Amino acid sequence: MLIEVIPTKEKLLRAARTIGAREGLAAATTAAIAVEAGVAEGTLYRHFASKDDLLIEAYRRLKADVFQRVAEDDDGTAPAERLKRIWRDIYDAYRADADGFVYGQRFAESALAEREGGVAAEPAAVALGRLLAQGVAAGLFKALPADLMRSLFWAPIGYLMKGELRGRRWSDAELDAAAEAVVDSWRR
């Protein structure tokens, strides 16, 4: 039997994310995180300067996992097809990790989001900006401000995921139609 040994730092990150998703960031006290991780409370400070640093790191890792595919997705296919595929990849990543989605939402609405400084979202913003520029240059996408175009991209993900959290399971056809609607919102 193979036993997985999880490093203490990883246990702390998982515990913080679990509590943050389940009960909210305010409930993610050092004591609660330590109990969830199965370590002494002081252990947290051997790995992180503060609880806030731990929560920020958990957020950044979550976003890195979700956005990794986006940053690497430049295979030369048409911008509209790439946009649709990226949208669906991100949706599927959040669907597979609903707790991660909830943690990310709660974090983004917290005071810690300003301290985090947008570092976690940068790879996706850069990739979407590059895709937008390619589409605009090809005459396919609207030449509107990038932040507006990103909002048109992200809003349906949040709406549909919140529906799933309430028990609604979107079909593949519905998700493909939503992805196509995102592409349509970008088209000239």
C-alpha positions as CSV (number, residue, x, y, z in Angstrom):
1,M,0.0,0.0,0.0
2,L,1.4,3.4,-1.0
3,I,0.8,6.2,1.4
4,E,0.8,9.7,0.1
5,V,2.9,12.0,2.2
6,I,1.7,15.6,1.9
7,P,4.2,18.3,2.9
8,T,3.1,20.4,5.8
9,K,2.9,23.6,3.7
10,E,0.6,21.9,1.3
11,K,-1.6,20.7,4.2
12,L,-1.9,24.3,5.4
13,L,-2.8,25.6,2.0
14,R,-5.4,22.9,1.5
15,A,-6.9,23.5,4.9
16,A,-7.1,27.3,4.4
17,R,-8.8,26.8,1.1
18,T,-11.2,24.2,2.5
19,I,-12.3,26.4,5.4
20,G,-12.4,29.5,3.3
21,A,-14.7,27.8,0.8
22,R,-16.9,26.1,3.3
23,E,-17.3,28.8,6.0
24,G,-15.7,32.0,4.6
25,L,-12.4,33.7,5.1
26,A,-13.2,35.0,8.5
27,A,-13.6,31.4,9.7
28,A,-10.1,30.6,8.5
29,T,-8.4,31.4,11.8
30,T,-4.9,30.1,12.5
31,A,-6.4,27.7,15.0
32,A,-9.0,26.4,12.6
33,I,-6.5,26.0,9.8
34,A,-4.1,24.1,12.1
35,V,-6.9,21.7,13.2
36,E,-8.0,21.1,9.6
37,A,-4.3,20.5,8.6
38,G,-3.6,18.3,11.6
39,V,-0.7,20.4,12.8
40,A,0.1,22.6,15.7
41,E,-1.0,26.2,15.3
42,G,2.5,27.6,15.5
43,T,3.5,25.5,12.6
44,L,1.7,27.9,10.3
45,Y,4.3,30.5,11.0
46,R,7.2,28.3,10.0
47,H,5.8,28.3,6.5
48,F,4.0,31.7,6.2
49,A,4.7,35.1,7.7
50,S,1.0,35.5,8.5
51,K,-2.4,34.0,8.1
52,D,-3.1,36.6,5.3
53,D,0.0,35.4,3.5
54,L,-1.3,31.8,3.6
55,L,-4.7,32.8,2.3
56,I,-3.1,34.8,-0.5
57,E,-0.8,31.9,-1.5
58,A,-3.8,29.6,-1.5
59,Y,-5.6,32.0,-3.8
60,R,-2.6,32.4,-6.1
61,R,-2.1,28.6,-6.4
62,L,-5.8,28.1,-7.2
63,K,-5.7,30.7,-10.0
64,A,-2.4,29.3,-11.3
65,D,-4.0,25.8,-11.6
66,V,-7.0,27.2,-13.4
67,F,-5.2,29.7,-15.6
68,Q,-2.3,27.5,-16.6
69,R,-4.1,26.2,-19.6
70,V,-5.1,29.7,-20.7
71,A,-1.5,31.0,-20.6
72,E,-0.3,28.0,-22.7
73,D,-3.2,28.1,-25.2
74,D,-1.8,29.6,-28.3
75,D,-1.8,26.8,-30.9
76,G,-2.4,29.0,-33.9
77,T,-6.1,28.2,-34.3
78,A,-8.5,31.0,-35.2
79,P,-9.0,33.5,-32.4
80,A,-12.7,32.8,-32.0
81,E,-12.2,29.0,-31.6
82,R,-9.4,29.6,-29.1
83,L,-11.6,32.0,-27.1
84,K,-14.4,29.5,-27.0
85,R,-12.0,26.7,-26.0
86,I,-10.3,28.8,-23.3
87,W,-13.7,29.8,-21.9
88,R,-14.8,26.2,-21.7
89,D,-11.4,25.0,-20.2
90,I,-11.8,27.6,-17.4
91,Y,-15.4,26.7,-16.8
92,D,-14.6,23.0,-16.7
93,A,-11.7,23.6,-14.3
94,Y,-14.0,25.4,-11.9
95,R,-16.7,22.8,-12.3
96,A,-14.2,20.1,-11.3
97,D,-13.2,22.2,-8.3
98,A,-16.3,23.9,-7.0
99,D,-14.7,24.6,-3.6
100,G,-11.9,26.3,-5.5
101,F,-14.4,28.5,-7.3
102,V,-16.1,29.4,-4.0
103,Y,-12.8,30.2,-2.3
104,G,-11.8,32.4,-5.3
105,Q,-15.1,34.3,-5.2
106,R,-14.9,34.8,-1.4
107,F,-11.2,35.9,-1.7
108,A,-12.0,38.3,-4.6
109,E,-14.7,40.0,-2.4
110,S,-12.4,40.3,0.6
111,A,-10.0,43.0,1.7
112,L,-7.2,40.6,0.9
113,A,-7.8,40.9,-2.8
114,E,-6.4,44.4,-2.9
115,R,-3.3,43.2,-1.0
116,E,-2.9,40.4,-3.4
117,G,-2.6,43.0,-6.1
118,G,-4.0,41.0,-9.1
119,V,-0.9,38.9,-9.4
120,A,-2.9,35.7,-9.6
121,A,-5.1,36.9,-12.5
122,E,-2.2,38.4,-14.6
123,P,-1.5,35.3,-16.7
124,A,-5.1,35.0,-17.8
125,A,-5.4,38.8,-18.4
126,V,-2.2,38.7,-20.5
127,A,-3.4,35.7,-22.5
128,L,-6.9,37.1,-23.1
129,G,-5.3,40.5,-24.0
130,R,-3.1,38.8,-26.5
131,L,-6.0,36.9,-28.0
132,L,-8.1,40.1,-28.1
133,A,-5.3,41.9,-30.0
134,Q,-5.0,39.1,-32.5
135,G,-8.7,39.1,-33.1
136,V,-8.9,42.9,-33.4
137,A,-5.9,42.9,-35.8
138,A,-7.6,40.3,-37.9
139,G,-10.8,42.3,-38.0
140,L,-12.7,39.7,-36.0
141,F,-13.2,41.2,-32.6
142,K,-14.4,44.6,-31.4
143,A,-11.7,47.1,-30.5
144,L,-13.2,47.9,-27.0
145,P,-11.2,48.3,-23.8
146,A,-9.6,45.1,-22.6
147,D,-11.2,45.3,-19.2
148,L,-14.7,45.4,-20.7
149,M,-14.0,42.5,-23.0
150,R,-12.6,40.5,-20.0
151,S,-15.9,41.2,-18.1
152,L,-17.9,39.8,-21.0
153,F,-15.7,36.7,-20.8
154,W,-15.9,36.2,-17.0
155,A,-19.5,37.1,-16.2
156,P,-21.1,34.0,-17.6
157,I,-18.6,31.7,-15.8
158,G,-19.6,33.2,-12.5
159,Y,-23.3,33.1,-13.3
160,L,-23.3,29.5,-14.5
161,M,-21.1,28.3,-11.7
162,K,-23.3,29.9,-9.1
163,G,-26.2,28.0,-10.7
164,E,-24.3,24.8,-10.4
165,L,-23.6,25.5,-6.7
166,R,-27.4,25.8,-6.2
167,G,-27.9,22.4,-7.9
168,R,-28.4,23.3,-11.6
169,R,-26.3,21.0,-13.8
170,W,-25.7,22.7,-17.2
171,S,-25.5,20.3,-20.2
172,D,-22.6,20.3,-22.6
173,A,-24.8,21.8,-25.2
174,E,-25.8,24.7,-22.9
175,L,-22.2,25.3,-21.9
176,D,-21.1,25.3,-25.6
177,A,-23.9,27.8,-26.3
178,A,-22.7,30.0,-23.5
179,A,-19.1,29.8,-24.8
180,E,-20.4,30.8,-28.2
181,A,-22.4,33.7,-26.7
182,V,-19.1,34.9,-25.2
183,V,-17.4,34.7,-28.6
184,D,-20.4,36.6,-30.1
185,S,-20.0,39.3,-27.5
186,W,-16.4,39.8,-28.7
187,R,-17.2,39.6,-32.5
188,R,-17.4,42.7,-34.7
